[in-house]
Amino acid sequence: MRRDTPNSPQPKQDPRFKTAHKEAWIGLALAIFNFIWWFGFAYGLGGRPVEEYTYILGLPDWFFWSCVVGFILMSIITVVLAKFVLTDMPLDDDPTYHPNPPNFSDKPAQKGPKS
């Protein structure tokens, strides 16, 4: 049974969720753009009779534009997004957690059991 009262404090949402949601929408938009690009060229140019095909580098033009150029374009867009738009953030519970805390004492760290 849930007993929420109107004045009960709500837990503060981790700001990483907002960033993750934004980046998920960016990924979804990129996938939709990729599908539209591929579908448009593959079925738009590929819907003609075979006798009317033109060839680029020995490939039918519809295949060249939908698959070859589409792959190169999507790769470039993905790299640009990863470098300049998407955020690198820690995914552990405590954002201040450091797996190997620095040793600030004057004694060197001991390696193994004491003798």
Residue, then its C-alpha position, 0 to 999 in steps of 0.5 A: m500500500r502506498r501512502d504518499t501525502p501531498n507534502s511528502p518530499q520526492p527524491k531528487q532525480d539524478p541529473r544523469f537521467k535527463t542527459a541519458h533521455k536526451e541522448a536516447w532521443i538523439g540515437l532514436a532520431l539518428a536511427i530514423f534518419n538512417f532508415i529514411w535515407w536507406f528506404g528512400f534511395a533503395y526503393g525510390l531509385g530501385g523501383r525502376p526496371v533493371e534496364e533503366y539502372t545507372y551504375i556507380l563504381g559497378l554498383p546500381d545507383w540505388f545500392f550505392w546511394s542507400c548502402v555505401v554513401g548511407f553507411i559513410l554518412m551515418s558513420i561521420i554523423t555518429v562520430v561527430l555526435a559522439k565527439f561534440v554532443l554526447t556526454d561522457m559521465p560515470l554510471d556508478d551509484d556515487p558520481t564522486y566515487h573513485p575506484n583507486p583513491p590516491n594515497f596522500s600519506d607519506k608512507p608507501a603503500q604496502k603490497g601484501p601481508k605484514s611480516 
